[in-house]
Amino acid sequence: MDIAKSDLVLATAGREKGRLFFVVDVQNEYLLLADGKSRRLEAPKRKKCRHVQRAGAAPEDSAFEASSSAASCLAGSGLYPI
């Protein structure tokens, strides 16, 4: 699975199942995920690659630096109502 930083992923396991996240960082078999609402950029969720599914690349203009911006990008994608 080729998941890169700033991709959108869908959680397929755990209490976050069915929710979309941005990939903040990739560390071997783990991903650091944030959605800007429950998981902020300051405290991303650590999840194994096998527990997510790639949902697409982040929009070109979604250079987010703040958690609120990450949340608005996810809401603006039309895939995830926040």
C-alpha positions in Angstrom: 0.0 0.0 0.0 1.5 3.3 -1.1 0.3 5.8 1.4 2.3 9.0 1.5 2.3 12.1 3.8 -0.7 14.3 3.2 -2.9 11.6 1.7 -6.5 11.0 2.9 -7.1 7.7 4.5 -10.2 5.9 5.8 -9.9 4.0 9.1 -11.0 0.4 8.6 -10.5 -0.8 12.2 -10.8 0.4 15.8 -13.0 3.1 17.3 -12.2 5.4 14.4 -13.6 3.0 11.8 -15.3 4.8 9.0 -13.6 8.2 9.6 -11.3 10.1 7.3 -7.9 11.4 8.4 -4.9 13.2 6.9 -1.6 11.4 7.0 0.7 13.6 9.0 3.8 11.3 8.9 4.8 7.8 7.9 6.9 5.8 10.3 7.7 2.3 9.0 4.5 0.3 9.4 2.7 3.1 11.3 1.0 6.2 10.2 0.4 9.4 12.2 -3.1 10.6 11.5 -5.0 13.8 12.2 -8.5 15.0 11.4 -8.3 18.5 13.0 -11.3 17.9 15.2 -10.8 14.9 17.6 -7.2 14.3 16.6 -5.2 17.5 16.2 -1.9 18.0 14.5 -0.3 18.4 17.9 -1.4 14.9 19.0 -1.9 12.7 16.0 -3.3 9.2 16.2 -0.7 6.4 15.6 -2.3 3.6 13.5 -0.9 0.6 11.6 -1.0 0.8 7.8 -3.0 -2.3 7.5 -5.9 -0.7 9.5 -6.5 2.1 7.0 -7.4 2.3 3.3 -6.2 5.1 1.0 -9.1 7.4 0.1 -7.2 9.7 -2.1 -4.6 12.4 -2.3 -5.1 15.7 -0.4 -6.3 18.6 -2.6 -3.4 20.6 -4.1 -4.4 23.7 -2.1 -4.7 21.9 1.3 -1.4 23.0 2.8 -2.6 23.0 6.3 -0.6 24.1 9.3 -3.4 24.5 11.8 -5.8 21.8 13.1 -8.8 24.0 12.2 -7.5 24.2 8.7 -7.2 20.4 8.5 -10.8 20.0 9.7 -12.0 22.5 7.1 -10.0 20.7 4.3 -11.7 17.4 5.3 -15.1 19.1 5.3 -14.5 20.8 2.0 -13.5 17.5 0.4 -17.2 16.4 0.4 -16.2 13.0 1.7 -16.4 13.7 5.4 -18.9 16.0 7.1 -17.5 17.7 10.2 
